[in-house]
Amino acid sequence: MTRAFTSFDYLGVKALRWTVGESLFEVVPEVGARLMRWQRAGRDVLHWPDNLSDLGQIAETYGGNPILFPFPARCFVGGKACQWIDPDGMRRQMPMHGLAKQGRFALMHADDAGFVATFCPDELARECYPFVYVFSVAYRFGQDQLSCEFSLENQGNRPIPWSAGHHFYFRMPLLDNVGIAAHRVQIVSTKSCLVNPATQGKMVALPPIRNEESIDNPLLANAVIHYGLRSNVARLLARSETAGMEIILEHGASSTPPPEYAFVTWSPALDAAFYCVEPWMGPSNSPEHRTGLHWVAPGQRSSHVVTVRICELNASTCPDY
């Protein structure tokens, strides 16, 4: 297996590239710690727009894997979006998907296996999230897989709440000439809900959703939060008469994750160039409803690891194929 690690210029900043076997990964560590590209055998696994001309637009860019910290999607206070109440009872602003996706990171380490970058809060971030902490993102790249560890170290004297997440934009279709109806998502959960401006931030339960659904189901594309997980694994897969591909996402190492952990399914349109399956530490708006809100005690460190793997499906790798 070949392995190479290089740097290159991307829109005026230093970007890093890893080649591991047939997989290629490209990252801008200091701009949101954003994983931009993942290609396998020359084919995109993650969607990334080719027409981006300004990294100042990266927070609004659909593509790669934005880091959602400290909270994913929107927080609400009394139905008003992008606000939250901190542990001291103070109302504060909180941008959509948090602070990290548009934030600056310091590259702490990089080698031929991956990198570690640490969030550098600016004045707005310190006002929105007024704690003394170190938040780090560590990627490790392998042949046909990656892992990403979030680490939050509390360096202050009061507990810190968080509920971070990922926003993987998987390129569609997974296989050439395979329609959307042939793509399926598998999530073994006991609960599903919506949390959005229409629900005023409340967790509105949905009717039961089958553990395997075609992604042409428009309900799934509406940022459905699947939680009460019976398995730490979600699968996005496509099959044709001659080939198959599966993308496997795993929450941590335990086969049964904490019940508040979630996978989220979203797409802006059924014919979009991507489909999102997003591992979150809990449903959005956790500071208000408390489901999936995690705490790091003073002097302690908490982490969350997600692994993503690619598997080609055939008679030898998948007996049911």
C-alpha positions as CSV (number, residue, x, y, z in Angstrom):
1,M,0.0,0.0,0.0
2,T,1.4,3.4,-1.0
3,R,1.2,6.3,1.4
4,A,2.2,9.9,0.7
5,F,1.8,13.2,2.5
6,T,2.3,16.6,0.8
7,S,1.2,20.3,1.0
8,F,-0.2,22.5,-1.7
9,D,-1.7,26.0,-2.1
10,Y,-5.4,26.2,-2.1
11,L,-6.9,29.7,-2.6
12,G,-3.9,31.3,-1.0
13,V,-3.7,29.1,2.1
14,K,-1.7,26.0,2.9
15,A,-3.6,22.8,2.4
16,L,-2.6,19.2,3.0
17,R,-3.0,16.1,0.9
18,W,-2.7,12.4,1.9
19,T,-2.6,9.5,-0.5
20,V,-3.2,6.1,1.1
21,G,-3.6,3.3,-1.3
22,E,-6.4,4.3,-3.6
23,S,-7.8,7.0,-1.3
24,L,-6.9,10.7,-1.5
25,F,-7.7,13.2,1.2
26,E,-7.4,17.0,1.1
27,V,-7.8,19.3,4.1
28,V,-7.4,23.0,5.0
29,P,-6.6,22.5,8.7
30,E,-6.4,26.1,9.6
31,V,-9.8,27.0,8.1
32,G,-12.4,25.2,10.0
33,A,-10.3,22.0,10.1
34,R,-12.3,21.3,7.0
35,L,-11.9,18.0,5.3
36,M,-12.7,19.0,1.7
37,R,-12.0,16.0,-0.6
38,W,-12.0,12.3,-0.2
39,Q,-11.5,10.5,-3.5
40,R,-11.2,6.7,-4.0
41,A,-9.7,5.4,-7.3
42,G,-10.1,8.9,-8.7
43,R,-13.8,9.1,-7.8
44,D,-15.2,11.5,-5.3
45,V,-16.5,10.0,-2.0
46,L,-17.3,13.5,-0.6
47,H,-18.8,16.3,-2.7
48,W,-16.7,19.4,-2.9
49,P,-17.5,22.3,-5.3
50,D,-15.0,23.1,-8.0
51,N,-16.0,26.7,-8.3
52,L,-15.2,27.9,-4.8
53,S,-13.2,31.1,-5.2
54,D,-12.9,32.5,-1.7
55,L,-12.3,30.7,1.5
56,G,-14.3,33.4,3.3
57,Q,-17.3,31.5,1.9
58,I,-16.3,28.2,3.4
59,A,-18.8,28.3,6.3
60,E,-21.7,28.4,3.8
61,T,-20.2,25.9,1.4
62,Y,-22.0,22.6,0.9
63,G,-19.2,20.0,0.8
64,G,-16.6,18.0,2.6
65,N,-17.1,17.6,6.3
66,P,-17.9,20.8,8.4
67,I,-17.2,20.5,12.1
68,L,-20.3,21.2,14.2
69,F,-19.1,22.5,17.6
70,P,-20.2,23.1,20.2
71,F,-23.8,22.4,19.0
72,P,-25.1,21.2,15.7
73,A,-27.9,23.0,13.7
74,R,-29.8,25.6,15.6
75,C,-30.2,26.4,19.3
76,F,-33.4,28.1,20.4
77,V,-34.7,30.1,23.3
78,G,-38.4,30.4,23.5
79,G,-38.8,29.6,19.8
80,K,-36.2,32.1,18.7
81,A,-33.4,30.6,16.7
82,C,-29.6,30.9,17.1
83,Q,-29.7,31.6,20.8
84,W,-29.0,29.6,23.9
85,I,-29.1,30.0,27.7
86,D,-25.6,29.3,29.2
87,P,-25.2,27.5,32.6
88,D,-25.3,30.9,34.4
89,G,-28.7,31.7,32.9
90,M,-27.5,34.3,30.4
91,R,-29.0,34.4,26.9
92,R,-26.3,34.2,24.3
93,Q,-26.0,34.0,20.5
94,M,-25.0,30.7,18.8
95,P,-24.6,30.6,15.0
96,M,-26.1,27.9,13.0
97,H,-23.9,24.7,13.4
98,G,-21.8,26.5,16.0
99,L,-18.5,28.2,15.9
100,A,-15.9,25.8,14.4
101,K,-17.0,25.5,10.8
102,Q,-16.1,29.2,10.2
103,G,-13.4,29.4,12.8
104,R,-9.6,29.5,12.7
105,F,-7.6,26.4,13.9
106,A,-3.9,26.0,14.7
107,L,-2.2,23.0,13.1
108,M,-0.6,21.2,16.0
109,H,0.8,18.2,14.3
110,A,0.8,16.5,10.9
111,D,2.4,13.3,9.6
112,D,1.8,10.6,7.0
113,A,-1.2,9.3,9.0
114,G,-3.2,12.5,9.6
115,F,-3.2,15.7,11.6
116,V,-4.3,17.4,14.8
117,A,-5.7,21.0,14.8
118,T,-6.9,23.1,17.8
119,F,-9.7,25.6,17.6
120,C,-8.6,29.3,18.2
121,P,-11.7,31.1,19.5
122,D,-12.1,34.7,18.4
123,E,-13.9,37.4,20.2
124,L,-17.3,36.3,18.9
125,A,-16.7,32.7,19.8
126,R,-15.7,33.7,23.4
127,E,-18.8,35.8,23.7
128,C,-21.1,33.0,22.4
129,Y,-19.3,30.2,24.3
130,P,-17.7,31.7,27.4
131,F,-15.6,28.9,28.7
132,V,-11.9,28.1,29.2
133,Y,-11.2,25.1,27.0
134,V,-9.2,23.4,24.3
135,F,-11.2,21.9,21.5
136,S,-9.1,19.7,19.1
137,V,-9.9,17.8,15.9
138,A,-7.7,14.8,15.0
139,Y,-8.1,13.0,11.7
140,R,-6.4,9.7,10.8
141,F,-6.5,8.5,7.2
142,G,-6.3,4.9,6.0
143,Q,-7.0,2.9,2.9
144,D,-10.7,3.3,2.3
145,Q,-11.4,4.8,5.7
146,L,-10.9,7.7,8.0
147,S,-11.4,8.4,11.7
148,C,-12.0,11.7,13.4
149,E,-11.7,12.4,17.1
150,F,-13.2,15.5,18.8
151,S,-11.5,16.3,22.1
152,L,-12.8,18.9,24.6
153,E,-10.6,19.7,27.6
154,N,-12.0,21.8,30.3
155,Q,-9.3,24.2,31.6
156,G,-11.7,26.3,33.7
157,N,-13.5,25.9,37.0
158,R,-17.0,25.2,35.9
159,P,-18.6,22.4,33.8
160,I,-18.8,22.9,30.1
161,P,-21.8,21.7,28.0
162,W,-21.4,20.4,24.4
163,S,-23.0,18.2,21.8
164,A,-20.9,18.3,18.7
165,G,-21.3,16.6,15.3
166,H,-20.2,16.0,11.7
167,H,-21.8,17.0,8.4
168,F,-20.6,14.5,5.8
169,Y,-21.6,15.5,2.2
170,F,-21.5,12.2,0.4
171,R,-21.3,12.5,-3.4
172,M,-24.3,11.2,-5.3
173,P,-24.7,8.8,-7.0
174,L,-22.5,6.4,-5.2
175,L,-22.3,4.3,-8.4
176,D,-22.5,5.7,-11.9
177,N,-25.8,5.3,-13.7
178,V,-27.6,4.2,-10.5
179,G,-30.8,6.1,-9.7
180,I,-31.7,7.7,-6.4
181,A,-34.3,5.0,-5.7
182,A,-31.4,2.4,-5.7
183,H,-29.7,4.2,-2.8
184,R,-30.7,3.2,0.7
185,V,-29.8,4.3,4.2
186,Q,-29.8,1.9,7.2
187,I,-30.1,3.3,10.7
188,V,-31.3,1.1,13.6
189,S,-33.0,3.6,15.9
190,T,-36.0,3.6,18.2
191,K,-36.9,7.3,17.9
192,S,-36.9,10.0,15.3
193,C,-37.8,13.7,15.4
194,L,-37.6,17.1,13.8
195,V,-36.1,20.1,15.5
196,N,-36.3,23.3,13.4
197,P,-37.9,26.8,13.3
198,A,-41.2,25.2,12.3
199,T,-41.2,23.3,15.6
200,Q,-39.9,26.3,17.5
201,G,-36.9,24.2,18.7
202,K,-39.0,21.5,20.2
203,M,-38.4,17.8,19.6
204,V,-41.4,16.8,17.5
205,A,-41.6,13.0,17.3
206,L,-42.1,11.4,13.9
207,P,-44.0,8.2,13.1
208,P,-41.8,5.1,13.1
209,I,-39.2,5.0,10.4
210,R,-38.0,1.6,9.1
211,N,-34.4,0.6,9.8
212,E,-33.8,0.6,6.0
213,E,-35.3,3.2,3.7
214,S,-34.7,4.4,0.2
215,I,-33.3,7.9,0.2
216,D,-35.9,8.9,-2.3
217,N,-38.2,9.1,0.7
218,P,-38.6,12.9,1.0
219,L,-39.1,12.7,4.8
220,L,-35.6,11.5,5.3
221,A,-34.1,14.5,3.5
222,N,-35.8,16.9,5.9
223,A,-33.0,16.8,8.6
224,V,-34.6,13.9,10.4
225,I,-32.8,13.1,13.7
226,H,-32.6,9.4,14.3
227,Y,-31.7,8.6,18.0
228,G,-32.3,6.0,20.6
229,L,-29.8,4.0,18.5
230,R,-29.7,0.2,18.8
231,S,-26.4,0.2,16.8
232,N,-23.5,2.5,16.5
233,V,-23.5,1.9,12.7
234,A,-25.3,3.8,9.9
235,R,-25.0,2.7,6.3
236,L,-25.5,4.5,3.0
237,L,-25.4,2.1,0.1
238,A,-26.2,1.6,-3.5
239,R,-26.6,-1.6,-5.6
240,S,-26.9,-2.4,-9.3
241,E,-27.0,-5.7,-11.0
242,T,-23.3,-5.8,-11.3
243,A,-21.8,-3.7,-8.4
244,G,-22.5,-2.3,-5.0
245,M,-21.0,0.2,-2.7
246,E,-21.5,0.9,1.0
247,I,-20.4,3.8,3.2
248,I,-20.3,2.7,6.9
249,L,-20.3,5.3,9.7
250,E,-19.6,4.3,13.3
251,H,-20.2,6.2,16.5
252,G,-17.2,5.3,18.8
253,A,-16.1,1.8,19.6
254,S,-19.2,0.5,21.5
255,S,-21.7,-1.5,19.4
256,T,-24.5,0.2,21.5
257,P,-23.9,3.9,21.8
258,P,-25.4,6.2,24.4
259,P,-29.1,6.4,23.7
260,E,-29.0,10.1,23.0
261,Y,-26.4,9.8,20.2
262,A,-27.9,10.4,16.7
263,F,-27.6,10.1,13.0
264,V,-29.2,12.8,10.9
265,T,-30.3,12.5,7.2
266,W,-30.5,15.6,5.1
267,S,-30.5,16.8,1.5
268,P,-31.7,20.0,-0.1
269,A,-33.3,18.1,-3.0
270,L,-33.7,14.5,-4.2
271,D,-31.6,15.3,-7.3
272,A,-28.8,17.0,-5.3
273,A,-25.2,16.2,-6.0
274,F,-24.8,14.9,-2.4
275,Y,-26.6,13.2,0.4
276,C,-25.8,13.8,4.1
277,V,-25.6,11.3,6.8
278,E,-24.4,13.0,10.0
279,P,-23.2,11.5,13.3
280,W,-24.2,13.8,16.1
281,M,-23.7,13.5,19.9
282,G,-27.3,14.3,20.3
283,P,-30.3,16.0,18.8
284,S,-30.0,19.7,18.0
285,N,-31.1,22.3,20.6
286,S,-29.8,20.2,23.4
287,P,-29.1,23.2,25.7
288,E,-32.9,23.7,25.9
289,H,-34.4,20.2,25.9
290,R,-31.3,18.6,27.5
291,T,-31.5,15.4,25.4
292,G,-27.9,14.7,24.2
293,L,-26.3,17.5,26.2
294,H,-22.9,16.3,27.5
295,W,-20.8,17.9,30.3
296,V,-17.1,18.1,30.8
297,A,-16.1,18.7,34.4
298,P,-13.3,21.1,35.4
299,G,-9.9,19.6,34.8
300,Q,-11.4,16.8,32.7
301,R,-11.3,15.8,29.0
302,S,-14.0,14.3,26.9
303,S,-13.8,12.9,23.4
304,H,-15.9,11.5,20.6
305,V,-14.7,9.4,17.7
306,V,-16.4,8.7,14.4
307,T,-15.1,6.3,11.8
308,V,-16.2,6.2,8.1
309,R,-15.3,3.2,5.9
310,I,-16.0,2.3,2.3
311,C,-16.9,-1.3,1.3
312,E,-17.4,-2.6,-2.2
313,L,-20.3,-5.1,-2.2
314,N,-20.0,-8.4,-4.1
315,A,-20.6,-12.0,-3.5
316,S,-17.4,-12.4,-1.5
317,T,-17.7,-9.4,0.8
318,C,-21.5,-9.5,1.2
319,P,-23.1,-12.9,1.4
320,D,-26.6,-11.4,0.8
321,Y,-25.6,-9.5,-2.2
